[in-house]
C-alpha cells in the first residue's frame, strides 16, 4: 500500500483558493449558530415576535434560570437544524450524482434566499420559513464542504485542510457575535440588520462555488477519468500523480459495484466508520458547546451581566474559539486525532464541573453572581471553548469525512451530518428548558457526557493521521483490535 508521504504534491495558490472559497460554507453555518442567540436576547425582536417572553424578561423577580424558557423562541433557533437534517439526505444524492461543486452551489442559493427572507420577515411563520431555507443550506453545505476539503487535500495535510471548515465556522460565530454587539443598540431594526448580514457569507459561497474545481474523486466516480487526472495534476501542482490516481481509480471501481450505498452501510464491514461517524456527532453536541454558543448572551445575562456586557462576553468567547481552532490546524497532523480529543476531554470536564459548582453555590433563582464569580464563569467558559475548538469541534467533521470508503462515503457522511443536525436540534430545542429545570446541574449533565466521550476515544477511536483516504479499510479498520471483527467479510 502506498504510504501517504510518497504521494508527491506541492501546495499551489490555486488549491489554497479552492480550500478557502469552499470553507466559506463553514462561515455561513457559524454565522447562523452565532446570530440566533444574540437576536433572541434583543428586546425589539422579542417585542415583535415573542411579546410574552419580553414580558417575562421585564419582571425582575422572574427565576434567573427560566426567563427565556419558551418553546417557540427555541423553535426559532432549532428549526434550522431540523431542516438541515432532512436536507442532508438529498444533499448526499446531489453529492454523488451531480458532484461536490454543484451541491455547494445549491447550498449557497438556499442561504441567500433564507438571509433575504429572515431580514424582511413581518410574521413569525415567515421567520421560521426563512430559518428552514437556511437549514436546507446548512444540510447541503455541511454535507459537501467537508467531503470536498478531505478529497482535495494531500493526505499529509488533510487534517489541517479539513479543519478550515471548522475555522470558518468559528469565524462566522465571531462575526455574528460582533454584529449582535453593534446592532443591539440599533432600534427598532437592529435584528433585521443582524439576520440580513448573513447574505454576505452566502454571496461569498455562491461566487466560490463557481470558481472552485470539482474533486478528482467525484469526477472519477462519475466516469470522467481524464478530467479527474487533469484536476489531480492541477491541485497537486505536479505531473507524477500515478500512484494517487490509481488508488482513487481502484476505490472508484469498487464503489461502482455498490448500487445501493445506504443498504451497504447496514452491512457489518460498514459499521466501524458509521458508528464512529455518528457517535462523533452525538458527542460533539453533548459536550454542551452549542448550548454555550447559541445562548452565550442569554447565559451571561443569567449569571448577572447586563445585556451589552453579555454580548461583549460572547464576542470574547468567539475570539477564543477562532484562535484555538488555529491551534488544531497546526497540531492535528502532527499529534494526531486521539491525543487532541483526550486532552480536551480532561480540560472540558474540569471547566464544566467548576462552572456547575460556582453556579450551584453562588447563583440563586433571583439575584446575580458577585462580580468575581461572574468573571470566573466567563474565564471558565473561555477555557472550555478553547479545548472544544482544537478537538471535538473540528474533528467531529474531519473524522467522518476521511474514514468512509468511496462506495459509502456520501451516504455515510449524510448519516453523520443528519445525526449532527438531529442532536443540534435537540440541544437547541431543550437547552433553555433544561436550564430552567436543572439550573446549575445542567453543567454536571454535560460533564458526565464528556467523561463517556473520553472512554469512547480510549477504546474505540483509531488514529487516522497520514493514512490516505482510500486506504482506511486496510490500514485502520482491519488493524483495530475491536473493529477488525466487523471486517471479516471485507476482501
C-alpha positions in Angstrom: 0.0 0.0 0.0 1.3 3.4 -0.9 2.4 5.5 2.0 0.9 9.0 2.4 4.3 10.6 2.3 5.1 9.2 -1.2 2.2 11.0 -2.9 4.0 13.9 -4.5 2.4 17.3 -4.1 3.0 21.0 -3.8 0.7 23.5 -2.2 -0.3 25.8 -5.1 -2.0 29.2 -5.0 -5.0 27.7 -6.9 -5.6 24.8 -4.5 -5.4 27.2 -1.5 -8.0 29.5 -3.1 -10.3 26.4 -3.6 -9.8 25.5 0.1 -10.7 29.0 1.2 -13.7 29.5 -1.0 -15.2 26.1 -0.2 -14.6 26.7 3.6 -17.0 29.8 3.3 -19.7 27.1 3.8 -18.5 27.0 7.4 -18.6 30.8 7.6 -22.3 30.7 6.8 -23.0 27.8 9.2 -21.1 29.6 12.0 -22.9 32.9 11.4 -26.2 31.1 11.7 -25.2 29.5 15.0 -23.9 32.7 16.5 -26.6 35.2 15.3 -29.7 33.5 16.8 -28.5 33.7 20.5 -27.9 37.5 20.2 -31.0 38.2 18.2 -33.2 36.3 20.7 -31.8 38.5 23.5 -32.8 41.8 21.7 -35.8 43.5 23.1 -37.1 44.8 19.7 -37.0 41.2 18.3 -38.8 39.8 21.3 -41.5 42.6 21.3 -42.3 41.9 17.6 -42.3 38.1 17.7 -42.3 36.9 21.3 -44.1 39.5 23.4 -44.8 37.1 26.2 -41.1 36.3 26.6 -40.3 40.0 26.7 -43.0 40.5 29.4 -41.4 37.7 31.5 -37.9 39.2 31.0 -39.0 42.5 32.4 -40.1 41.0 35.7 -37.1 41.3 38.0 -38.3 38.6 40.3 -38.6 36.1 37.5 -36.5 33.0 38.0 -33.0 33.7 36.7 -32.8 30.3 35.0 -36.3 30.4 33.4 -36.8 33.8 31.9 -36.0 32.7 28.4 -37.8 29.3 28.6 -40.2 29.4 25.6 -40.8 26.6 23.1 -41.4 28.9 20.1 -38.3 31.0 20.9 -36.3 27.8 20.9 -38.0 26.7 17.7 -36.7 29.9 16.0 -33.2 28.6 16.7 -33.7 24.9 16.3 -36.0 24.8 13.2 -32.9 25.4 11.1 -31.3 22.2 12.3 -34.4 20.1 11.7 -34.5 21.3 8.1 -30.8 20.6 7.7 -31.3 17.0 9.0 -33.9 16.4 6.2 -31.8 18.1 3.6 -28.6 16.2 4.3 -30.0 13.0 2.6 -31.0 14.9 -0.5 -27.5 16.5 -0.3 -25.9 13.1 -0.2 -27.7 12.2 -3.5 -26.7 15.5 -5.0 -23.0 14.9 -4.0 -23.0 11.5 -5.7 -24.9 12.3 -8.8 -24.0 15.9 -9.5 -20.7 16.3 -7.7 -19.4 18.2 -4.7 -19.2 21.6 -6.5 -22.9 21.8 -7.7 -24.0 20.7 -4.2 -22.1 23.7 -2.7 -23.8 26.0 -5.3 -27.2 24.7 -4.2 -26.3 25.3 -0.6 -25.4 28.9 -1.3 -28.7 29.5 -3.2 -30.7 28.4 -0.1 -28.5 30.6 2.1 -29.1 33.7 0.0 -32.9 33.1 0.0 -33.1 32.4 3.7 -31.0 35.5 4.5 -33.2 37.8 2.5 -36.5 36.4 3.9 -35.4 36.5 7.5 -34.3 40.1 7.3 -37.7 41.1 5.7 -39.9 38.9 8.0 -43.0 40.6 9.3 -44.6 37.5 10.8 -43.3 34.6 12.9 -44.2 32.0 10.3 -42.1 33.9 7.7 -39.2 34.0 10.1 -39.5 30.2 10.7 -39.7 29.6 6.9 -36.5 31.6 6.4 -34.8 29.5 9.1 -35.9 26.4 7.3 -34.4 27.7 4.0 -31.2 28.4 5.8 -31.4 24.9 7.3 -31.5 23.4 3.8 -28.4 25.5 3.0 -26.7 24.1 6.1 -27.7 20.5 5.1 -26.2 20.8 1.6 -23.2 22.8 2.7 -22.2 20.7 5.6 -22.5 17.5 3.5 -20.5 18.8 0.6 -17.8 21.1 2.0 -16.0 18.7 4.5 -16.1 16.0 1.8 -14.7 18.4 -0.8 -11.9 19.5 1.5 -10.9 16.0 2.5 -10.9 14.8 -1.1 -8.9 17.8 -2.4 -6.3 17.8 0.4 -2.9 15.9 0.2 -3.0 13.1 2.8 -0.3 14.6 4.9 -2.2 17.9 5.2 -5.7 16.5 5.2 -6.4 17.2 8.8 -5.3 20.8 8.6 -7.2 21.5 5.4 -10.5 19.9 6.6 -10.3 21.9 9.8 -10.5 25.1 7.6 -14.3 24.3 7.6 -14.4 24.5 11.4 -12.1 27.5 11.4 -14.6 29.3 9.2 -17.5 28.1 11.4 -15.7 29.8 14.4 -15.0 33.0 12.3 -18.7 33.0 11.4 -19.7 32.8 15.1 -17.3 35.6 16.0 -18.6 37.8 13.2 -22.2 37.1 14.4 -21.3 38.0 18.0 -19.7 41.3 16.8 -22.7 42.1 14.6 -25.1 41.3 17.6 -23.0 43.6 19.8 -23.2 46.5 17.3 -26.8 46.1 16.2 -28.3 45.6 19.7 -28.2 49.4 20.0 -29.9 50.0 16.6 -33.6 50.4 17.3 -36.1 49.1 16.1 -34.5 47.1 13.3 -31.1 46.0 14.6 -32.2 42.4 14.5 -33.1 42.8 10.8 -29.6 44.0 10.0 -28.1 41.2 12.1 -30.2 38.5 10.2 -29.7 40.1 6.8 -26.0 40.3 7.0 -26.0 36.5 6.6 -26.3 37.4 2.9 -22.6 38.4 2.9 -21.1 34.9 3.5 -23.9 33.5 1.4 -22.7 35.5 -1.6 -19.1 34.6 -0.9 -20.0 30.9 -1.0 -22.1 31.4 -4.2 -19.1 33.0 -6.0 -16.8 30.4 -4.5 -18.9 27.5 -5.8 -18.5 28.8 -9.3 -14.7 29.4 -9.0 -13.6 26.1 -7.3 -12.8 22.9 -9.2 -14.6 19.6 -8.8 -12.7 17.0 -6.7 -10.8 14.3 -8.7 -12.6 11.6 -6.6 -16.0 12.9 -7.7 -15.0 13.2 -11.4 -13.5 9.7 -11.4 -16.6 8.3 -9.5 -18.8 9.7 -12.3 -16.7 8.3 -15.1 -14.7 11.4 -16.1 -11.3 9.8 -15.6 -9.3 12.0 -17.9 -10.7 15.2 -16.4 -10.2 13.7 -12.9 -6.5 13.1 -13.7 -6.1 16.7 -15.0 -7.6 18.2 -11.9 -5.4 15.9 -9.7 -2.3 17.2 -11.5 -3.5 20.8 -11.1 -4.4 20.6 -7.4 -1.2 18.7 -6.6 1.0 21.0 -8.6 2.9 18.0 -10.1 2.7 15.7 -13.1 3.6 12.5 -11.3 0.2 11.6 -9.8 0.0 8.0 -11.0 0.1 6.3 -7.5 -2.7 8.6 -6.1 -4.7 8.4 -9.3 -4.5 4.6 -9.4 -5.7 4.4 -5.7 -8.7 6.7 -6.4 -9.5 4.7 -9.6 -9.3 1.4 -7.6 -11.6 2.7 -4.9 -14.0 4.1 -7.6 -14.2 0.7 -9.3 -15.0 -1.0 -6.0 -17.6 1.8 -5.4 -19.3 1.1 -8.8 -20.1 -2.5 -7.6 -22.3 -0.9 -4.9 -25.6 0.1 -6.4 -27.3 0.8 -3.0 -24.8 2.6 -0.8 -27.4 3.2 2.0 -28.1 -0.6 2.1 -24.3 -1.3 2.0 -24.0 0.9 5.1 -26.0 -1.6 7.1 -23.5 -4.5 6.4 -21.1 -5.4 9.2 -18.0 -4.2 7.4 -19.6 -0.7 7.1 -20.4 -0.5 10.8 -17.0 0.8 12.1 -16.9 4.1 10.2 -20.7 4.5 10.5 -20.8 4.0 14.3 -17.7 6.3 14.8 -19.1 8.9 12.4 -22.5 9.1 14.1 -21.1 8.9 17.7 -18.7 11.7 17.0 -21.7 13.9 16.2 -23.7 12.9 19.2 -20.7 13.5 21.5 -19.9 16.8 19.8 -23.3 18.1 20.7 -23.3 16.6 24.2 -20.1 18.4 25.2 -22.6 21.3 25.6 -20.8 23.5 23.1 -23.9 24.6 21.2 -25.7 25.4 24.4 -22.9 27.8 25.1 -22.6 29.1 21.6 -26.3 29.6 20.8 -27.2 31.1 24.1 -23.9 32.7 25.3 -25.5 36.2 25.6 -28.5 34.6 27.4 -26.2 32.6 29.7 -24.1 35.6 30.6 -27.3 37.6 31.3 -28.4 34.7 33.6 -25.2 35.0 35.7 -25.7 38.7 36.1 -24.1 40.6 33.2 -26.1 43.4 31.6 -27.3 43.0 28.0 -24.3 44.7 26.4 -21.8 43.1 28.7 -23.3 39.7 27.9 -22.9 40.3 24.2 -19.4 41.5 24.7 -18.6 38.4 26.7 -19.9 36.3 23.8 -17.5 38.2 21.5 -14.6 37.2 23.7 -15.6 33.5 23.7 -16.0 33.8 19.9 -12.4 35.1 19.6 -11.1 32.3 21.8 -12.9 29.9 19.6 -11.3 31.1 16.4 -7.7 31.3 17.8 -8.0 27.8 19.4 -9.2 26.3 16.1 -5.9 27.6 14.5 -4.1 25.5 17.2 -5.9 22.5 15.8 -4.9 23.2 12.2 -1.2 23.4 13.3 -1.3 20.3 15.5 -3.8 17.8 14.1 -1.5 16.2 11.5 1.5 16.3 13.9 0.0 14.9 17.2 -2.9 13.0 15.6 -6.6 13.0 16.3 -6.7 10.9 19.5 -4.3 13.0 21.6 -6.2 16.2 20.9 -9.6 14.6 21.7 -8.4 13.1 25.0 -6.6 16.2 26.2 -9.7 18.2 25.5 -11.9 15.8 27.4 -9.9 16.5 30.6 -10.0 20.3 30.1 -13.7 20.4 29.3 -14.6 18.1 32.2 -12.8 20.2 34.7 -14.3 23.5 33.4 -17.9 22.2 33.2 -17.8 20.8 36.8 -16.2 24.1 38.1 -18.9 26.2 36.4 -21.5 24.0 37.8 -20.1 24.3 41.4 -19.8 28.2 41.1 -23.5 28.5 39.9 -24.7 25.9 42.4 -23.2 27.8 45.3 -23.5 31.4 44.0 -26.5 31.9 41.7 -29.9 31.5 43.2 -33.2 31.8 41.3 -33.2 35.6 41.9 -30.3 38.0 42.2 -26.9 37.7 40.4 -23.5 36.3 40.9 -20.9 38.5 42.6 -18.5 40.1 40.2 -15.5 37.9 40.7 -17.6 34.7 40.4 -19.2 36.0 37.2 -15.8 36.8 35.7 -14.7 33.3 36.8 -17.6 31.8 34.8 -16.6 33.8 31.7 -12.9 32.6 32.1 -14.0 29.0 32.5 -16.3 29.2 29.5 -13.3 30.5 27.5 -11.1 27.6 28.7 -13.9 25.2 27.8 -14.4 26.7 24.4 -10.6 26.6 23.8 -10.5 22.9 24.4 -13.5 22.2 22.3 -12.2 24.3 19.4 -9.0 22.4 19.0 -10.6 19.0 19.3 -14.3 17.8 19.2 -15.3 20.9 17.1 -13.1 20.3 14.0 -12.5 16.6 14.4 -16.3 15.9 14.6 -16.3 16.8 10.9 -12.9 15.7 9.9 -13.0 12.0 11.1 -16.3 11.1 9.4 -15.2 12.8 6.2 -12.0 10.8 6.0 -13.0 7.3 7.3 -15.7 6.0 4.9 -14.6 4.1 1.8 -15.6 5.7 -1.5 -18.6 3.4 -2.1 -20.4 4.6 1.0 -18.7 8.0 1.5 -21.5 10.4 0.6 -24.2 8.1 2.1 -22.2 7.6 5.3 -21.3 11.2 5.7 -25.0 12.1 5.2 -25.7 9.9 8.3 -23.0 11.8 10.2 -24.4 15.3 9.1 -28.0 14.3 9.8 -27.0 12.9 13.3 -25.2 16.2 14.0 -28.3 18.2 12.9 -30.7 16.0 14.9 -28.7 16.4 18.1 -28.1 20.1 17.4 -31.8 20.4 17.1 -32.5 18.5 20.3 -30.0 20.6 22.3 -31.2 23.9 20.8 -34.8 22.9 21.5 -34.4 21.8 25.1 -31.4 23.7 26.4 -33.4 26.7 27.8 -36.0 24.4 29.3 -33.2 22.2 30.8 -31.5 25.4 32.2 -34.9 26.3 33.8 -35.4 22.8 35.4 -31.9 21.6 36.1 -30.4 25.0 37.0 -26.6 24.7 37.6 -26.9 20.9 37.4 -27.0 21.2 33.6 -23.2 21.6 33.6 -22.8 18.4 35.6 -25.1 16.7 33.0 -22.7 17.8 30.2 -19.6 16.8 32.3 -20.9 13.3 32.6 -21.1 13.1 28.8 -17.6 14.3 28.5 -16.4 11.5 30.7 -18.2 9.0 28.5 -16.5 10.6 25.4 -13.1 10.1 26.9 -13.8 6.4 27.4 -15.0 6.1 23.8 -11.8 7.6 22.4 -9.6 5.3 24.5 -11.2 2.1 23.4 -13.0 2.7 20.1 -11.4 5.5 18.1 -8.5 4.5 15.9 -5.8 7.0 14.8 -6.2 8.2 11.2 -3.5 10.8 10.7 -1.4 10.5 7.5 -3.5 7.5 6.2 -4.6 8.0 2.5 -8.4 8.5 2.4 -8.9 5.4 0.2 -6.6 3.2 2.3 -8.6 3.4 5.6 -10.1 -0.1 5.4 -6.7 -1.9 5.1 -4.7 0.4 7.3 -7.2 1.4 10.0 -10.2 -0.8 10.4 -8.6 -4.1 9.7 -5.9 -3.4 12.2 -8.1 -2.2 15.1 -8.5 -4.8 17.9 -12.3 -4.3 18.2 -13.3 -3.1 14.7 -11.3 -5.8 12.8 -14.0 -8.3 13.9 -16.5 -6.4 11.7 -14.2 -6.6 8.7 -14.1 -10.4 8.3 -16.1 -10.3 5.0 -14.1 -7.5 3.6 -11.5 -8.6 1.0 
